Amino acid sequence: MPTLSELPHSFVVVLAVSLGMVLASFGNVVIYRLPRGMNLSHPGSTCPKCGTKIRPYDNIPVLSWVFLRGKARCCGAKISPRYVLLEAMGGLLGFALCETTLTRLAPDLPFWQLLTLIFLYLILTLGLICAAFIDLEHMILPDEITLGGAVLGLATVSLRPEVTFWESLLGAAVGFLVIWLPFDVLYRALRGHAGMGMGDAKLLLLAGAWFGWPAAIFALLVGAVQGTCVAVAVYAATGKLEEPAAVTAEREEMLKLIEAAEPEDQARLREEFSKDLVLQEQPTGLAKSRFAFGPFLVLGILEYTLFGPELTQLYLSLAGFE
């Protein structure tokens, strides 16, 4: 059976790009349905405006959006650019994985294992991007992606040459503890509430499960720097950090439910409501404002996935260790 080095490079690239776009098309379903508690497989793809079932030839990644000029065939409703953006990102990730991670890890692996690695890394990277989009819109990181991705990382260690099972297990533990201990246990003891969401801890648990503890630490540090820079830039340009519209709508819906509840249930509901900081009014000021940190952790994990050894080597050189 041929290995990666024996296969035409263009064949591998086309395979990875095509698979990336197909999986990204399903990723759009995940982004829309998962935070709304909808079934991911049933019903099939439908127009979000009129509910008409989308025909297979109108569901071809990237091409259908271009041919339809960004409008639904059934009712003419505008199709969000996010759909074609994510599908294009899936193709780009397939290409990037071929040029970096797979070339580094799998030059001598048989074709079946190469195909498995392409699929696994696309599942990882596109799952992370789905988590980032969901966090930006709803300020939540679904367990189905974070914990599910961590389980997948642990279960596929034998197929991936980066880490051993015990390194993966240690990385998962370090990734979770590096958020949970200082930002939940200690911060809660000092301030009465968590400093970061547990979704962020689970996201770093995923990073550690796939690449070991260095990836979890890298993602946290790089994510913090990148997130701070973006938050400061947005605040300097607009004078505020706005919360997502979906979070505002969810808070208003919760308040309506509380007001409509029986008097004996209102106190209990208000107490439960107060425990979720995301559902509280957005504080003013840069230091107190909340913003989705998950996308920046995702960016750090993606950077480590594609360029981990090179970035680690660069850091050690700059730090004077080599």
Secondary structure, DSSP 8 states (H G I E B T S, - for coil): --BGGGS-HHHHHHHHHHHHHHHHHHHHHHHHHGGGT--SSSS--B-TTT--B--GGG-STTHHHHHTTTB-TTT--B--HHHHHHHHHHHHHHHHHHHTHHHHH-TTSBHHHHHHHHHHHHHHHHHHHHHHHHHHHHS---HHHHHHHHHHHHHTGGG-SS--HHHHHHHHHHHHHHHHIIIIIIHHHHHSS-SS-HHHHHHHHHHHHHH-HHHHHHHHHHHHHHHHHHHHHHHHHHSS----HHHHHHHHHHHHHHHHS-HHHHHHHHHHHHH-GGGS---SSTTT-----HHHHHHHHHHHHHHHHHHHHHHHHHTT--
